[in-house]
Amino acid sequence: MAATLRYDIAASPRPPRSRFRSPTCILSFLRPAKSKSARAKSDLLDLITDQDRGLKTQSNPSRRAEIISAIDTLAFLGEGTVTTGKSLSATWRMLWTTEKEQLFIVKNAGLFGTEAGDVLQVIDVENKRLNNVITFPPSGVFFVRSTIETEPPQRVNFKFTSAVLRGSSWEIPLPPFGQGWFESVYLDDDIRVAKDIRGDYLVVERAPYSWNE
């Protein structure tokens, strides 16, 4: 009897494999990509946290190389994702940049008897507007107005239309001075990472407030 049972079990055909993965299998397949992005994001934020918005990085080429490598990793993981939609609209506060003009103003604001506050990029995709803003608390501000055109999946073309230097009771209009593009190579609920036409890099976070003129 035992021999017969062994023969029957061995001879029984295996059930066919399902061609469909269970939800658990699909989730386990997706999980590593998410964790890679989270790790790359964490690495980037750790690298820039003590860099004074990029001022210290100017004299530290090895740190700059590490930061750009971390950005390139995030860009690779986010390749092809659409970052030009509604989630791009926000008041973005600068955490780090390589843009020399912005860093020059941040560094030398003291020469004019003030200091730089938040540096912002205010984007309104629906109304095709972009403002680049440097604040000088309590009431000073310099901002550049632009029009934008999105070019999915990640590019935004912009054209400067005017600039304003404003104090508490005065305002000086300045002429527009250029155009270009930037690509948001990474975007989530917290931060955005961008590269631009000049090869500069920008890391921004969603500000806890909305800036308006």
Secondary structure, DSSP 8 states (H G I E B T S, - for coil): -HHHHHHHHHHS------SS--HHHHHHHHHHHHHHHHHHHHHHHHHHTTSGGGTGGGG-HHHHHHHHHHHHHHHHHTTT---SSGGG-EEEEEEEE--HHHHHHHHHGGGGT-----EEEEEETTTTEEEEEEEETTTEEEEEEEEEEEETTTEEEEEEEEEEEE-SS-EEEE----EEEEEEEEE-SSEEEEEETTS-EEEEEE-SS----
